Amino acid sequence: MITVAICDDEQYFLTYLRKSVEHYFSIQKQNVQIFEFDDGESLLSSRQIFDVILMDLKLPGKNGMEIIKQLRREKSKCQVIFITSYREYALQAFQVDAVHYLLKPITDEHLFQALDRCVERMGNIDSKTLTITKGACTEIIFIKDILYCEVMDHRLYIHTKDMTYDYLGTLEELQKQLDDRFFRCHKSYLVNMDQVVSKQGDTATVTGGGQVLISRRKQQDFTQGLLKLVRKELL
């Protein structure tokens, strides 16, 4: 799943960009989740990790360049496409490692070329990683390898195919660093839906035999999520 943020204060243009981005990723046969913002502060306060940001420059409050500079200071590696009516910021755009600088009005052809560059720079989606730090030790985990995550006594346990990692933290904070493969099926569990092999009652089994609990209020959403995965595999 690729996450895309669109930030523009003109609603008609937000709508146009959403449709164009959805069309692009449907052609690529790639799942995409799109978030819309009409100012930069809302994007920052979402605390969401985005793969791609389509950013206007003239916005209420901080301008788009200031927002991206702040994200870069926070070590964000998102791919940025500036879409604006102003030529004078082009040099600054590339100083913050923007992929492209498009002048309005834009065409789907130009937008798709810019998105091609983003996807190329991102590489394989399955190469996305999670970094955890315990004291002086840093571990890098491939997100695709995570089976499920659980919390016990304020300690997080991340179970992968090969081993289990543990550190102090919350599931809420961890979920923000993962993608839509992960479903909060219980107050104590996050599960990688791609790794679920069966469900029986209030328990789901993942690859390798590990099990997670499914709360009563999450039963329906969990079942629907599994059905979507099955339909996708049959296409």
N, C-alpha and C positions, 0 to 999 in steps of 0.2 A: 504494500500500500504506500503510495506517494502522497505526502501532505503538501498542499499548496495554499498559500495565503495570498489574497488579492486585496490590496489597500488603495482605495480611491474614494474621494468624497462625492463623486457623481454617480448616482444610483444607476442610471441608464448604462454607464460604461462598466460598472461592476457586473451588471447583468450580461452584457456582451462578452466580457472577459470570461465569466463563469462558463457560458455556453461554449466558447471557443476552446477553453482548457478541457472541458469535459469531452468535446469532440476529438481533440488531439489525443487524449489518453485512451479513448475508445478505439481509435485507429491503432494505437500501440498495443491494444489488448492488455492494458495495465490499469489496475484499480487505483482510483484517486479519491482523496477526501479534500474538499475545498472549503476554506474559511474566508469569510468576507469581513472587511473592516473599513470604516469610513474615516478613521484617523489612526495615526501611528501609535498613540498611547494605548489604544484598545488592543492593538496587536501585541505590544510589549506586555501588557497586563494579563494577556491570555496564558502566558508561560508555556505555550505550546511550542514544540520543536517542529519547525517546518523544513521540508526538503527544498522547496522553491517559494520565492516571494516575488510577486508582481507588484511593484511599488511606484506610486505616483510621487511627485516631488512636492507640489504645492498642496498642503493639507492643513486642516485646522490644528492649532498647536504646533508641535515640532514638525519640521518638514521631513520628507522621506529620507533625505540624505542623513539627517541627524539620527533618525531611527535606525538606519542600517549601520551607522558608525557605532551606535550603542550596542547593537547585536554583535558586531565584530569585537568590541571590547569584552563582551561576555563569551567570546570564543565560538560564536555561532558559525557553522560551516555551510549555511544555507546558500543555495544558488539564487542570485538576485537578478531580476530583469527590471530596469527602470523604464517606465512608460510615462512620458511627460510631453508637455508642449514647449518646454524650455530647453534651449540648446546649451546654455552656458554652464551646466553642471556635468557635462560629459566627462571631462578630465577627472573630476572628483569621483565619478561613478566607478571608473576603473581603478582608482586608488583604493576603493573598498572592495575590490575583486568582483565587480559586477560582471555577469555573463554578457549582457547586452544593454544598450541604451536606445530605446525606440522612441521616435517622435510621433505624437498624435497628429493626424489620425493614422491608425495602424491597420494593416490587413492581416487576415489569418495566415497568409503565406509568410509574412515577416515574423509574426508571433510564433508560428510553428518552427521556423528556423532557429529562433532563440530558445525554444523549449528543447529542440534537438540538442543544442549545445549543453543545456542543463542536464539532460539525461546522460549525455556522453560523459560529462564531468562527474556525475554521481556514480557512474559505473553500475555494476550489478546490484540490484536492490538487496540481494541476499548477502551482500558484503557489509551491511550496516552493523555497527557494533555498539555495545554498551560498555562504558568504563566505570569500574567501581574501585574505590580506594579504601584501604584499611591500614591506617597508620602510614608506614613508609612503603607499603606494598600496593601496587596498582595492577588490577586484572582487567583484561579486555576480553569480552565475551561476544561471539556472534549471536545476534538477536534470534536468528532462525534456529539456533541450537537450543534455545531455552524451551523447556517443556512446561514448567509452571513455576510460580513464585508464591511463597507463603510467608506469613508473619506470625511469630510466636514471641511473646514477652518483649515486644518492641524490637525484635531482631528479624531482619529479612533473610530468607533462604531462597536462593535462585537455583533451581534444579535444571541441569542440562543433561544431554545424552551421556556425558562422560563423568561429570562430577557436580558437587553442590558447593555454591559459594554463599557465605553468610557475612552480614555486616549490619550495623545499626542504621535504621531508616524506616520509612513508611511505605505502604503500598501506593498511597496517593501520589507521592513524589516519584516512585518508580514508574508508575503507569504513564506519567507525562513523558518519560524518556523512551517508552516503547511505542509500538504502532498498533494499528487496528486488528492485528492478528490476536491481540490479547484482550480477554474478556474478564471483567471483574465478576466472577460467578458467586462469590461469597465474601464476607467482610475480611476473611483471612486468606483468600486465594485469588490469584490472577492466573489464567490458563491460556496457553497458546492454542487457539482453536485449530490450527493446522496440525497439531500433534495429538488431538483427541481421537481415540480409536473406538470408544464405546461409551454409552451412558446407561446406567441402570438406577432407577429411583433418584435419590439425591446425591449420587456419586458418578463422576466421570473418570474414565481410565485413559491415560495418555501413553504414548509410545514408551516401551520399556516397563510398563506395568504400574507406574506411579498413579496415585488417585487423588482427586480433589473433590471437595464438597461443593454442592450447588444449593444455594439458599432457596427457600420456597418462592420468594418473590422474583427470583431470577430464572426460575425453571422455564417459563415460556420463551423468554428472550434467548436463553441458551439453546433450546431446541430449534428455534427459528434460525439461529446462527449456524447450527450444524446442517440444517436443510439447505441453506444457501451454499455452503461448501460442497455438499453432495451434488447440487444442481450444476455448479460451476465445473466440477470434475467430469460431469456427463456431457458438457457442451463440446 
